[in-house]
């Protein structure tokens, strides 16, 4: 099943590396929430609505981690500027 191998050695009760209120602590929490949502996906039954809800949360957390990584690598402003360009392009397509 998807995520099962990825999570097999994860201890959900392990100590946090960053306990202080910081960007690193926030990122670690998001990573932990992502692990929980992936685990939830492995144990829910085949209810399509529940599965869709979990997948949306997983993708949202992944996107948030992408934003944090871009920010840490000083690439977030470039990403924002690229999104502005994309919206301008879409705006011209749909007029």
C-alpha positions in Angstrom: 0.0 0.0 0.0 1.1 3.5 -0.7 3.2 5.1 2.1 3.4 1.9 4.1 7.1 1.3 3.3 8.0 4.9 3.8 6.4 4.9 7.3 7.4 1.5 8.6 10.3 2.8 10.8 8.6 6.0 11.9 8.1 6.5 15.6 5.3 9.0 15.9 6.1 9.6 19.6 9.7 10.5 19.0 11.2 13.6 20.5 11.1 16.8 18.5 14.5 18.2 17.3 13.2 21.8 17.5 11.1 22.5 20.5 11.5 26.3 20.4 9.0 28.5 18.6 10.9 29.0 15.3 10.7 28.5 11.6 12.6 25.2 12.0 10.2 24.1 14.7 7.2 24.9 12.5 8.8 23.0 9.6 9.3 20.0 11.8 5.7 20.1 12.9 4.5 20.3 9.3 6.7 17.3 8.5 5.2 15.4 11.4 1.6 16.2 10.4 2.5 15.0 6.9 3.6 11.7 8.4 0.4 11.4 10.3 -1.7 12.1 7.3 0.2 9.5 5.2 -0.3 7.0 8.0 -4.0 7.9 8.1 -4.2 7.1 4.4 -2.8 3.6 5.1 -5.4 2.8 7.7 -8.6 4.3 6.3 -11.0 2.0 4.5 -11.7 2.5 0.9 -14.2 5.3 1.4 -13.5 7.5 -1.6 -14.6 10.8 0.2 -12.4 10.1 3.2 -9.5 9.2 0.9 -9.9 12.3 -1.1 -9.9 14.4 2.1 -6.7 12.9 3.3 -5.0 13.3 -0.1 -5.9 16.9 -0.2 -4.4 17.4 3.3 -1.2 15.5 2.2 -0.8 17.7 -0.9 -1.4 20.8 1.1 1.2 19.9 3.6 3.6 19.0 0.8 3.0 22.4 -0.8 3.6 24.2 2.5 6.9 22.3 2.9 7.8 23.4 -0.6 7.2 27.0 0.3 9.3 26.6 3.5 12.1 25.0 1.6 12.1 27.7 -1.1 12.1 30.4 1.7 15.1 28.7 3.5 16.9 28.6 0.1 16.1 32.2 -0.6 14.1 31.2 -3.6 10.6 32.1 -2.4 10.6 35.6 -3.8 11.5 34.1 -7.2 8.7 31.7 -6.9 6.3 34.5 -6.1 7.5 36.5 -9.1 7.1 33.4 -11.3 3.5 33.0 -10.1 2.8 36.7 -11.0 4.1 36.0 -14.5 2.0 32.9 -14.8 -1.2 34.7 -13.7 -0.5 37.5 -16.2 -0.2 34.8 -18.9 -3.4 33.1 -17.8 -5.2 36.4 -17.6 -4.3 37.1 -21.3 -5.4 33.6 -22.3 -8.9 33.9 -20.8 -9.9 37.3 -21.9 
